[in-house]
Amino acid sequence: MRHRLAKFLACLLLCLGEAATAHAATLGEAEAKAAFIYNFVQFTNWPAGLLSSATAINVCLRPDAAVGLALASLSGKQVHGVPLVVSALREEAVATCHVVFVEASDGAWMRKLAAMSPPLPLLTIADLPDPGAAAPMITLTLVGRKIAFDVDASQARRAGLTISSRVLQLARSVK
Amino acid sequence: MRLEIGKPRGGRAGLCALLLLGTMAAADAADLAELSLEELLASEVHSASRYRQKTIDAPAAVSTVTADDIRQFGYRSLADILNGLRGLYTTYDRNYKYLGARGFSTPGDYNSRLLLLVDGVRYNDNVYDQAAIGSDFNIDVALIERVEFVSGPGSSVYGPNAFFGVINVITKQGSDLPGWRVAGGLSSDRGASARLSHGGKNAYGSEWLFSLSRQSRSGNDLYFPEFETPANNNGWARGRDADRYTTLFAKLRHQEWTLTATHGNSDKNVPTAAYAQIFNDPGSKTVDTRSNVNLEYAGQIDEHLALTARAYTGRSQYIGDYIYGPAPTTANRDEATGQWWGGELQLLTTRFAGHKLVVGGDFRRDTRIDQKNFDRGGTVYLDSRRKGTVFGLYAQDEYALHPDLTLNFGLRYDHHSASGGTVNPRAGIIYRLQPETALKLLHGSAYRPPNGYELDYITNTPGGSKPGPALKAETTRTTELVLEHAPGASQRWLWTLFHNDVRNLIVTSLDPADGLSFFENIDGARTIGSEIEWERRWLNGIRLKTSASWQRVEDKQTGKTVLNSPRGLFKMQLSGPLMAGWRYGLETLATSSRQSLKGQAPGYLIANLNLRSPAVLPGLHLSLGVNNLFDQKYFDPAGSEHVQSRLQQDGRIFRIGAEVDF
């Protein structure tokens, strides 16, 4: 056995010594989506004064959302000078949210948000477009093994939000 | 000369010192926050939710363990992983690990009623049809991305041995374990483990992963009251429980092509004096060597047609040394060597609206099914050689009759050169009561052909074995009702109700006229059972998975519960954050009492705790674990080859481990 091990090690060293550049590891889908959401929050501007009075940026989502745990691991990070917090999405407390993330399986919530008039200054994000439901401002879509996103900038503007051109440039489509 | 019947076989698992600290999840909170949009858009994701979506649609009740669970709960062997799953239980005779499913784990059965697949390739050997799940499994669990257990008959797709279920092990890719990694661990049962791996991916889409692991456990001194005499060292087997194993893994992937090689060698001392050996002899041991090489092509021919093709070859060798007295002792050697190659082809098409059609075929040539038994430097009792051919053809269709109603039909024909042809059907109705709730009604059959050991292990010596009547394949028919409810990705409920009818069960019988044993088919057994499982993840990072199973397996002839069949099983895995980025994983396992040939193994409840650190230094992760936290004294039933009626299992064991990635 000892000889075999030695051979194996020698092979490893010879074959891989130099070629071994560690490339980006694949991410879990939930982790990747959480990281996208974190980026979107960084590159979105809320109406003047709204954040200065806030003690935190509140990301609301259903407690059972797949991205929940990954997103929760980002809570406490400073964005726009205040910490990010993650809380449960409840109808009566929707006005306390800055960001709402809704899963594809939960189109009803998106319809509820779209029906609000005047629109709340809420950044709405969903994964997978639900053709039956109202579109959110940002939609995350799994394309093959990668995630792409589409932006509805006009809807964001109606809600008083400005999504940075950096996000718009990288979007698959912008409305 | 006592040439014992029954197959001495060896290898053993898990309790060994392998404290494999898994590698850290790809994404720490800090890392996630640092990922730019450009990096995110360029990253490939592996999707848990898509997979879950699939389990609710799968025509079976599927249990899954992920790489993260393996790290979190400090699992060290495939047996540890499987033992935590709904409805499964392992038995350890301090030589091999045996897996029970649906209340079935007959002593003397080397897991031949479960099909073990690694990345889709059959890993059961061809002498005993054994699914190696202990230290004789030739893959380090740190290299496992996911284990799926599909309970119920799987012969309509997978052919032989998919009798009570299919264990599907999916191994990691090079990009899952990038760079050099070194891991090591120590355990209080005088164990040590080490692993070295290198993985990566280049710009041309090629990935590679190499790994070498070594685990060594000297084990504790063991006391067996059945041997409590001065001649037998007062019942103490001192230093006789050693378990040492080495595994090698290599995987190369280039676009649609994957080449995988796995190799393992495990060396287990046998402390139990099984097969009427003399007690406390250092020479009593088994050595198992298993090697597999698999080449896979998995590609998309066009938008609606996917092709998977595989070619594989494998070899398994078992060498058992059995020491018989009185002095001067005789060393009896028992050997088995299996060698095979084969290929399979599978086409999946979605060309016909509403249908997902799979057709495939596979072929295996057994070039060696050899068994030998002899006294070292003396008489040869058995020298059997066999070759064989197996082929199968199958088709399965998933037909979406309505958006909420899916029908699933499958049919497979297999032919074995030794035991002839067999047809196995399967039918399933999956009805979506709501988008998140599915009701499944499943019916299917499966078979297990007599294996090389059952056909050829004939010694014709006093106390040995003789030919029996011609053996038929065992068959089982299962009807199962499954209700699955998954409201959101963080919660899942599952409830099953099942009925199994096993026929032509192959058992060892003893002819009182000449004291020789032989294999024969008997009536079989009937099972009724039910399981419930609940899985939940909370926003604060706590995860819970718990299941309870109840089953009754009745021998059709006697009406009694079969051996080693617990009425109830309970499993619970709880994990969550601690301070400073540490996470705990607490596992609780309970099994009700089980009957053995000469007595009973009482029910037990044990707990295992494993703590995992964040990066304490760049790239360095630590783990601390305790197995059998409350030092419970518990037993597994012993088989007919033992004087003991039950065998005591390990008490509390402390573990510490570290892993560094460069």
Interface residues (C-beta under 8 A of the other chain):
Chain A: M1 R4 L5 F8 L9 L12 L16 A19 A20 T21 A22 H23 A24 A25 T26 L27 G28 E29 A30 E31 A32 A34 A35 F36 Y38 N39 F43 R62 P63 D64 A65 A66 G68 L69 A70 A72 S73 L74 K77 V86 A88 E103 S105 D106 L142 R145 K146 I147 A148 R166 V167 L170
Chain B: A25 A26 A27 D28 A29 L32 A33 L35 S36 L37 E38 E39 L40 L41 A42 S43 E44 V45 H46 S47 A48 S49 R50 Q173 S175 D176 P178 G179 W180 L196 H198 G200 K201 N202 W208 F210 L212 R214 T246 L248 N265 P435 E436 P487 G488 A489 S490 Q491 R537 W538 L539 N540 G541
